[in-house]
Amino acid sequence: MASPEVTEVSSSLEEIRKTNGQEDHEFWLARELMSVLGYKTWESFAKVVGKAQEACINSGVAEDNHFRQATKMVPVGSGATREVDDVMLSRFACYLIAQNGDPKKPQIAISQAYFAAQTRRAELVEQHYRSIERIEQRENLKASEKLLSGALASHGVDGKGYGIIRSRGDEAFFGGRTTAAMKDLYGIIQTRALGDYLSPVLMSAKTLINEMTKHNVTHSNIQGHRLISSEHVTNSEAVRETLTGRGIIPEDQPAEEDIKKVERRLNKEIGKVRTRELPAQN
């Protein structure tokens, strides 16, 4: 069980946390943080903020993303107010301040642990978001492949022909590398789906290609393997041109972690959360 002092400091840090209405846009104000960390004067605390800014710059992180100059109005008596300097601080900035604070102050040690834990929690949340994004993109790609297969079946293309058309589309999209060649490049076995190892941007691109082909085949009533294959290759080349024009070379993108492993890990983490949320049994 946490000591009363730890609980008090942690609660105070939560109370002064601001979010601009969005949880991913949180910040703290330096003058409010100052008192929680046990500093009496702005002059002494401003020196700590300055050291933290130097540490931020030395680490190669953009200072403006974490320390933003601000002002606030404070009362000076008889109902009057005056403007004073303040600083909007990110979680990372607060962590650096705690790292550069007076180690003799118990609040500093507590805040170091607090912001370290919060930073790690944010990293895990970001990882989960990216995992969810990849899983969603993979499902979208699977759905587009299924819909394209159905559309082509009604326009004179059987299952074998659909496989050939997909392969030719991949060859155009990956700059001459066939589906099999991309699997070899990624070091995955040929029986596995290439899509399970693609990045979200490549999965989105391939989904767009499938949708374009399905749309044009359906609306222009394109019939037969040869014409549909040409249509799919043309769409693959067009999307590739867009990506390469923005510096994204499909065949140069590294393989991602096997999506099946990502799904298992995410389900395991969700299971842990659900287990923790279960009420205790009597």
Protein Blocks (a to p, Z undefined) as FASTA:
>chain_A
ZZfklmmmmmmmmmmpceehpaklgcddfklmmmmnopabfklmmmmmmmmmmmmmmnop
afklmpccddddddebjhiacddddddddfklmmmmmmmmcfklmklmmmmmmmmmmmmm
mmmmmmmmmmmmmmmmmmmmmmmmmmmmmmmmmnopafklmmmmmmmmmmmmnoopafkl
mmmmnopafkbcfklmccfklmmmmmmmmmmmmmmmmmnopghjklmmmmmmmmmmmmmm
mmmmnopafklpccdddfklmmmmmmmmmmmmmmmmpccdZZ
